[in-house]
Each structure stands twice: as structure tokens, then as C-alpha cells.
Amino acid sequence: QKEVEQDPGPLSVPEGAIVSLNCTYSNSAFQYFMWYRQYSRKGPELLMYTYSSGNKEDGRFTAQVDKSSKYISLFIRDSQPSDSATYLCAIKAAGNKLTFGGGTRVLVKP
Amino acid sequence: EPEVTQTPSHQVTQMGQEVILRCVPISNHLYFYWYRQILGQKVEFLVSFYNNEISEKSEIFDDQFSVERPDGSNFTLKIRSTKLEDSAMYFCASSSWGLDNEQFFGPGTRLTVL
């Protein structure tokens, strides 16, 4: 079983729609959960960071963590064409190493 | 806003040659990392560095790889004898004190080994 699994997409939505992304993980030692956005041939850009179960909101972005199900989600409200990118979940245990999902490609159509 | 910078943006080398990839982490950060992303694949952890020594490394980070902080600002990744399969995007990242702090990534260096 892969440590972190993420649907590769692509996920195509109309402008203004809610984008729903998720990852599952297998290792219960994972404690810190992040979402990064990556534009083509660029570095990952941190969007959201959380370490507890529940919801965390930042503007149009909401990160959700369910440790009991080993499931994390990212919701993007009122999606814009500029949100078109690949979204990576990244998870960390107590050490330094980030374990990334494979990324979901999102396309927001005007 | 402070950011991680990397040079060069693209490096082309012949198989068997040595390459050095350079990074300038965010100035008050203490932890430094290298990751790589082979085209179409996941971002993979290579190594973390703190207090002038490696704190963690992956199976990928074998004897062909080394890291160094030669001065107060730069952080480098050296690949001694490049292989075709080393072709990838290499990302440097840094984070501040504490193991739970966020890692901020640079724009990457695209390494092409011919």
C-alpha cells in the first residue's frame, strides 16, 4: 500500500465551482498535513498547513483532516481560472521528511 | 516576502560529470532540504540538513550525493557522477525552528543528464 495516495485527475470545473481534492494515507504516525499548489515547471507553493483533525479555513481554501479515517481534503470555493494548477498533499511524521501525494491536476474553465 | 532561490534554473550535463546545484534558503531558517521530482512523478525527499550536518536522508541519497552549507547563505547539492536517471527537477526547501514548521520551496533546478 502506498504511503500517500491522491487521485491524479485531471479535475475540470467551471469558474465559480467548488473544487474538492483529497488524499488518503496509510501511516498513523503522520501528524502534520499540508497542501501545496504547483504550477507547471515551478516549485510547490504552500497553501495550507494543519496538524489536528477538523477544519482549517484560509480565505477561499478549507483544509480538512480526519485522522481516524486517514483522509485529508482541500476545498477551494469560488474557483478561478488562476487556480488551475496541480495540487499536492504532503504529510509528515515527527521528523523532517515530507511525503507527497502524486498531485491532482485541476483545470478551472472560464 | 522572503523566498528560497535556486541557481541555475536549468543545468545540462554529460553522464558521469559532477554537478553542483545551489540554493539560498530564507535567511532566518535553520533547516534545509533537497527534494527531486522526476518528470510526471511524485516529489521525493532526498535529504534534510540542520546545524551543519545531515539529519535525515532517503534511500535515493546515496554516496553519489552530498550536501554542504559552504557559507552563511548558500546550501548546495552535489552529484559526483551523474547518471541518466538523475535527470529531474531538484527543489531546495527551508524551514524555521521546530520540526513542525512549514517547508518553503524554491523554484527548482531542472537537471538534464545526456
Interface residues (C-beta under 8 A of the other chain):
Chain A: Q31 Y32 M34 Y36 R41 K42 G43 P44 E45 L46 Y49 Y51 L88 A90 K92 A94 G95 N96 K97 L98 T99 F100 G101 G102 G103
Chain B: V4 Y31 Y33 Y35 Q41 K42 V43 E44 F45 S48 Y50 S55 E56 S58 M89 F91 L99 D100 E102 Q103 F104 F105 G106 P107 G108 R110
